């Protein structure tokens, strides 16, 4: 059976590579590992997401499905530049993803990032922001369970931004999110580029 980036503990050989990319207005070098999501380049969907994000607000920010860390690293760099106090929770099920993100945060001197599995996030933490290129290929049931768990943990006036490919059901997912969250939240498509949709969810203040 082939392993996926959402495998908890990949058994294949961990091949490391260094890639260079632009994050938060600067060029940085990071390390990636095989067995994680998009280890050879910045995923195109993630790139679209990063171009459409606001500056982070103070508080707790969740990178849901962090991979090797581009969203978390981008947020921490943004916050550092703006001198905003943000705690970035980089969450993933994949042990190599967490290892890579932690190593890249250390490499870039970003001590605001903590790498965690779901059960390591305190139950009382609410997030001023949630950012994600969600793992659509885990299947609808698992994806829905993931979003049902984390989107309701937006803090009042909090904002979540998700990037989803149009051909992988972005529009139907948006409809489902609206129904799942119900009153007190809004959800809309805020951008569309290169076949990807940005879905933005806000919690009322």
VEXBAZA-144991 format. One record per residue (C-alpha): x, y, z; residue number from 0; residue in one letter. Coordinates in Angstrom, 2 decimals, always signed. Each point is the difference from the previous one (the first is absolute). Example, Ala and Ser with C-alpha at 12.3 -4.5 7.8 and 13.67 -1.06 7.14 Angstrom:
// VEXBAZA-144991
+---------+---------+---------+------+------+
|       u |       v |       w | resi | resn |
+---------+---------+---------+------+------+
|  +12.30 |   -4.50 |   +7.80 |    0 |    a |
|   +1.37 |   +3.44 |   -0.66 |    1 |    s |
+---------+---------+---------+------+------+
//
This chain:
// VEXBAZA-144991
+---------+---------+---------+------+------+
|       u |       v |       w | resi | resn |
+---------+---------+---------+------+------+
|   +0.00 |   +0.00 |   +0.00 |    0 |    x |
|   +1.44 |   +3.37 |   -0.98 |    1 |    x |
|   +0.68 |   +2.48 |   +2.78 |    2 |    x |
|   -1.55 |   +3.45 |   -0.05 |    3 |    x |
|   +0.98 |   +3.31 |   +1.51 |    4 |    x |
|   -2.72 |   -0.58 |   +2.59 |    5 |    x |
|   +1.70 |   -3.21 |   +1.21 |    6 |    x |
|   +0.79 |   +0.42 |   +3.70 |    7 |    x |
|   +3.43 |   -1.65 |   -0.04 |    8 |    x |
|   +1.35 |   -0.48 |   -3.55 |    9 |    x |
|   +2.19 |   -3.10 |   -0.31 |   10 |    x |
|   +1.68 |   +0.91 |   -3.28 |   11 |    x |
|   +3.52 |   +1.40 |   +0.01 |   12 |    x |
|   +0.03 |   +3.65 |   +1.09 |   13 |    x |
|   +1.64 |   +1.87 |   -2.86 |   14 |    x |
|   +0.86 |   +3.60 |   +0.89 |   15 |    x |
|   +0.37 |   +2.84 |   -2.43 |   16 |    x |
|   +0.44 |   +3.75 |   +0.19 |   17 |    x |
|   -2.26 |   +2.29 |   -1.97 |   18 |    x |
|   -0.05 |   +3.77 |   -0.33 |   19 |    x |
|   -3.23 |   +1.95 |   -0.06 |   20 |    x |
|   -1.49 |   +3.41 |   +0.74 |   21 |    x |
|   -1.86 |   +0.38 |   +3.30 |   22 |    x |
|   -1.34 |   +3.24 |   +1.45 |   23 |    x |
|   +1.99 |   +2.11 |   -2.44 |   24 |    x |
|   +3.36 |   -1.68 |   +0.41 |   25 |    x |
|   +1.91 |   -2.87 |   -1.57 |   26 |    x |
|   +0.67 |   -2.85 |   +2.41 |   27 |    x |
|   +1.53 |   -3.46 |   -0.19 |   28 |    x |
|   -1.83 |   -2.83 |   +1.76 |   29 |    x |
|   +0.39 |   -3.75 |   +0.32 |   30 |    x |
|   -2.68 |   -2.44 |   -1.05 |   31 |    x |
|   -0.33 |   -3.75 |   +0.41 |   32 |    x |
|   -1.50 |   -2.68 |   -2.19 |   33 |    x |
|   -3.23 |   -1.43 |   +1.37 |   34 |    x |
|   -1.39 |   +3.50 |   +0.63 |   35 |    x |
|   -2.36 |   +2.11 |   -2.10 |   36 |    x |
|   +1.64 |   +1.54 |   -3.09 |   37 |    x |
|   +3.64 |   -0.53 |   +1.08 |   38 |    x |
|   +1.55 |   +1.19 |   -3.27 |   39 |    x |
|   -1.55 |   +3.48 |   -0.24 |   40 |    x |
|   -2.51 |   +2.40 |   +1.47 |   41 |    x |
|   -3.37 |   -1.49 |   -0.94 |   42 |    x |
|   -1.86 |   +2.25 |   -2.50 |   43 |    x |
|   -3.09 |   +0.11 |   +2.18 |   44 |    x |
|   +2.03 |   +1.04 |   +3.03 |   45 |    x |
|   +1.66 |   +2.69 |   -2.12 |   46 |    x |
|   -3.44 |   +1.39 |   -0.92 |   47 |    x |
|   -1.02 |   -0.05 |   +3.66 |   48 |    x |
|   +3.10 |   +1.85 |   +1.17 |   49 |    x |
|   -0.58 |   +2.77 |   -2.55 |   50 |    x |
|   -3.52 |   +0.58 |   +1.31 |   51 |    x |
|   +0.54 |   +0.08 |   +3.76 |   52 |    x |
|   -0.34 |   +3.05 |   +2.22 |   53 |    x |
|   +2.61 |   +0.89 |   +2.57 |   54 |    x |
|   -0.51 |   -2.13 |   +3.10 |   55 |    x |
|   -1.87 |   +1.35 |   +3.00 |   56 |    x |
|   +1.39 |   -0.42 |   +3.53 |   57 |    x |
|   -0.86 |   -3.31 |   +1.62 |   58 |    x |
|   +0.10 |   -3.65 |   -0.96 |   59 |    x |
|   +0.25 |   -1.03 |   -3.66 |   60 |    x |
|   -0.57 |   -3.57 |   -1.18 |   61 |    x |
|   +1.71 |   -1.45 |   -3.06 |   62 |    x |
|   -2.24 |   -3.02 |   -0.56 |   63 |    x |
|   +2.01 |   -2.69 |   -1.80 |   64 |    x |
|   +3.33 |   +1.79 |   +0.06 |   65 |    x |
|   +2.06 |   -2.31 |   -2.25 |   66 |    x |
|   +3.60 |   +1.23 |   +0.07 |   67 |    x |
|   -1.21 |   +3.36 |   +1.21 |   68 |    x |
|   -0.47 |   +2.68 |   -2.69 |   69 |    x |
|   -3.24 |   +1.43 |   +1.42 |   70 |    x |
|   +1.28 |   +0.01 |   +3.59 |   71 |    x |
|   +3.35 |   +1.48 |   -1.02 |   72 |    x |
|   -1.71 |   +2.69 |   -2.09 |   73 |    x |
|   -2.27 |   +0.95 |   +2.90 |   74 |    x |
|   +2.86 |   +0.15 |   +2.50 |   75 |    x |
|   +2.10 |   +2.14 |   -2.35 |   76 |    x |
|   -2.95 |   +2.32 |   -0.63 |   77 |    x |
|   -0.61 |   +0.35 |   +3.73 |   78 |    x |
|   +3.66 |   +0.65 |   +0.72 |   79 |    x |
|   +0.17 |   +2.72 |   -2.65 |   80 |    x |
|   -3.16 |   +1.65 |   +1.35 |   81 |    x |
|   +1.12 |   -0.46 |   +3.63 |   82 |    x |
|   -3.27 |   -1.78 |   +0.75 |   83 |    x |
|   -0.14 |   -2.61 |   +2.76 |   84 |    x |
|   -1.19 |   -3.15 |   -1.72 |   85 |    x |
|   +0.33 |   -3.61 |   +1.19 |   86 |    x |
|   +0.00 |   -2.30 |   -3.00 |   87 |    x |
|   -1.27 |   -3.55 |   +0.54 |   88 |    x |
|   +1.29 |   -2.17 |   -2.87 |   89 |    x |
|   -2.16 |   -3.12 |   +0.08 |   90 |    x |
|   +0.43 |   -3.19 |   -1.95 |   91 |    x |
|   -0.48 |   -3.74 |   +0.40 |   92 |    x |
|   +3.24 |   -0.77 |   -1.88 |   93 |    x |
|   +3.10 |   -0.24 |   +2.24 |   94 |    x |
|   +2.32 |   +1.02 |   -2.85 |   95 |    x |
|   -2.09 |   +3.11 |   -0.67 |   96 |    x |
|   +0.32 |   +1.05 |   +3.63 |   97 |    x |
|   +3.73 |   -0.70 |   +0.00 |   98 |    x |
|   +0.52 |   +2.01 |   -3.20 |   99 |    x |
|   -2.07 |   +2.95 |   +1.21 |  100 |    x |
|   +1.82 |   +0.12 |   +3.33 |  101 |    x |
|   +3.37 |   -0.14 |   -1.75 |  102 |    x |
|   -0.97 |   +2.77 |   -2.42 |  103 |    x |
|   -1.29 |   +2.20 |   +2.81 |  104 |    x |
|   +3.31 |   -0.44 |   +1.82 |  105 |    x |
|   +1.95 |   +0.68 |   -3.19 |  106 |    x |
|   -1.86 |   +3.29 |   -0.48 |  107 |    x |
|   +0.15 |   +0.96 |   +3.67 |  108 |    x |
|   -3.78 |   -0.12 |   +0.48 |  109 |    x |
|   -0.72 |   -0.94 |   +3.59 |  110 |    x |
|   -3.72 |   +0.81 |   -0.26 |  111 |    x |
|   -0.72 |   -3.31 |   -1.79 |  112 |    x |
|   -0.92 |   -3.10 |   +1.95 |  113 |    x |
|   -0.50 |   -3.29 |   -1.84 |  114 |    x |
|   -2.83 |   -2.15 |   +1.32 |  115 |    x |
|   -2.29 |   -2.92 |   -0.61 |  116 |    x |
|   -3.71 |   +0.54 |   +0.61 |  117 |    x |
|   +0.03 |   -1.31 |   +3.56 |  118 |    x |
|   +2.81 |   +2.38 |   +0.95 |  119 |    x |
|   -2.12 |   +3.11 |   -0.57 |  120 |    x |
|   -1.60 |   +1.13 |   +3.30 |  121 |    x |
|   -3.77 |   -0.30 |   -0.16 |  122 |    x |
|   -0.54 |   +3.60 |   +1.09 |  123 |    x |
|   +2.05 |   +1.62 |   -2.77 |  124 |    x |
|   -2.00 |   +2.03 |   -2.51 |  125 |    x |
|   +1.63 |   +1.25 |   -3.17 |  126 |    x |
|   +0.01 |   +3.53 |   -1.36 |  127 |    x |
|   +0.92 |   -1.57 |   -3.34 |  128 |    x |
|   -0.05 |   -3.43 |   -1.62 |  129 |    x |
|   +1.84 |   -0.53 |   -3.25 |  130 |    x |
|   +0.04 |   -3.21 |   -1.99 |  131 |    x |
|   +0.51 |   -1.76 |   -3.26 |  132 |    x |
|   -2.21 |   -2.82 |   +1.29 |  133 |    x |
|   +0.74 |   -3.63 |   -0.88 |  134 |    x |
|   -2.84 |   -0.51 |   -2.48 |  135 |    x |
|   +1.28 |   -3.43 |   -1.00 |  136 |    x |
|   -0.58 |   -1.51 |   +3.45 |  137 |    x |
|   -3.61 |   -0.41 |   -1.11 |  138 |    x |
|   -3.16 |   +1.93 |   +0.73 |  139 |    x |
|   -0.82 |   -1.58 |   +3.36 |  140 |    x |
|   +3.44 |   +0.60 |   +1.51 |  141 |    x |
|   +0.20 |   +3.49 |   -1.50 |  142 |    x |
|   -3.39 |   +0.95 |   +1.41 |  143 |    x |
|   +0.95 |   -1.34 |   +3.43 |  144 |    x |
|   +3.19 |   +2.07 |   -0.11 |  145 |    x |
|   -1.83 |   +3.22 |   -0.86 |  146 |    x |
|   -2.79 |   -0.71 |   +2.49 |  147 |    x |
|   +2.65 |   -0.33 |   +2.70 |  148 |    x |
|   +2.01 |   +3.14 |   -0.70 |  149 |    x |
|   -2.09 |   +2.66 |   -1.77 |  150 |    x |
|   -2.36 |   +0.45 |   +2.99 |  151 |    x |
|   +3.08 |   +0.84 |   +2.08 |  152 |    x |
|   +0.37 |   +3.37 |   -1.68 |  153 |    x |
|   +0.01 |   +2.75 |   +2.62 |  154 |    x |
|   -2.67 |   +2.73 |   -0.22 |  155 |    x |
|   +0.86 |   +2.17 |   -3.04 |  156 |    x |
|   +2.44 |   -2.72 |   -1.09 |  157 |    x |
|   +0.64 |   -0.88 |   -3.62 |  158 |    x |
|   +0.86 |   -3.24 |   -1.80 |  159 |    x |
|   +1.39 |   -0.18 |   -3.53 |  160 |    x |
|   +0.03 |   -3.28 |   -1.92 |  161 |    x |
|   +1.25 |   -0.69 |   -3.50 |  162 |    x |
|   -1.76 |   -2.71 |   -1.99 |  163 |    x |
|   +0.28 |   -0.91 |   -3.66 |  164 |    x |
|   -3.16 |   +0.75 |   -1.96 |  165 |    x |
|   +0.10 |   -3.43 |   -1.63 |  166 |    x |
|   +0.28 |   -1.69 |   +3.42 |  167 |    x |
|   -3.30 |   +1.40 |   +1.21 |  168 |    x |
|   +0.76 |   +3.46 |   +1.39 |  169 |    x |
|   -3.49 |   +1.33 |   -0.69 |  170 |    x |
|   -1.85 |   -2.95 |   +1.51 |  171 |    x |
|   +2.32 |   +0.08 |   +3.02 |  172 |    x |
|   -0.88 |   +3.66 |   +0.54 |  173 |    x |
|   -3.70 |   -0.88 |   +0.00 |  174 |    x |
|   +0.63 |   -2.78 |   +2.52 |  175 |    x |
|   +2.05 |   +2.29 |   +2.28 |  176 |    x |
|   -2.82 |   +2.55 |   +0.08 |  177 |    x |
|   -2.49 |   -2.66 |   +1.04 |  178 |    x |
|   +2.34 |   -1.59 |   +2.53 |  179 |    x |
|   +0.90 |   +3.23 |   +1.81 |  180 |    x |
|   -3.42 |   +1.63 |   -0.11 |  181 |    x |
|   -0.81 |   +3.23 |   +1.84 |  182 |    x |
|   +2.83 |   +2.09 |   +1.38 |  183 |    x |
|   +2.27 |   -0.71 |   -2.95 |  184 |    x |
|   +0.22 |   +1.09 |   -3.62 |  185 |    x |
|   +1.80 |   -1.73 |   -2.87 |  186 |    x |
|   +0.73 |   +1.29 |   -3.48 |  187 |    x |
|   +2.33 |   -0.37 |   -2.94 |  188 |    x |
|   +2.37 |   +2.97 |   +0.19 |  189 |    x |
|   +2.42 |   -0.76 |   -2.84 |  190 |    x |
|   +0.48 |   -2.29 |   -2.98 |  191 |    x |
|   +3.29 |   -0.58 |   -1.82 |  192 |    x |
|   +1.66 |   -2.69 |   -2.08 |  193 |    x |
|   -2.81 |   -2.48 |   +0.60 |  194 |    x |
|   -0.09 |   +0.55 |   +3.77 |  195 |    x |
|   -2.61 |   +1.62 |   +2.23 |  196 |    x |
|   +0.67 |   +1.83 |   +3.25 |  197 |    x |
|   -2.79 |   -0.74 |   +2.46 |  198 |    x |
|   -0.19 |   +2.48 |   +2.86 |  199 |    x |
|   -1.92 |   -0.76 |   +3.18 |  200 |    x |
|   -0.65 |   +2.66 |   +2.63 |  201 |    x |
|   -1.44 |   -0.30 |   +3.46 |  202 |    x |
|   -2.19 |   +2.84 |   +1.19 |  203 |    x |
|   +1.43 |   +2.26 |   +2.66 |  204 |    x |
+---------+---------+---------+------+------+
//
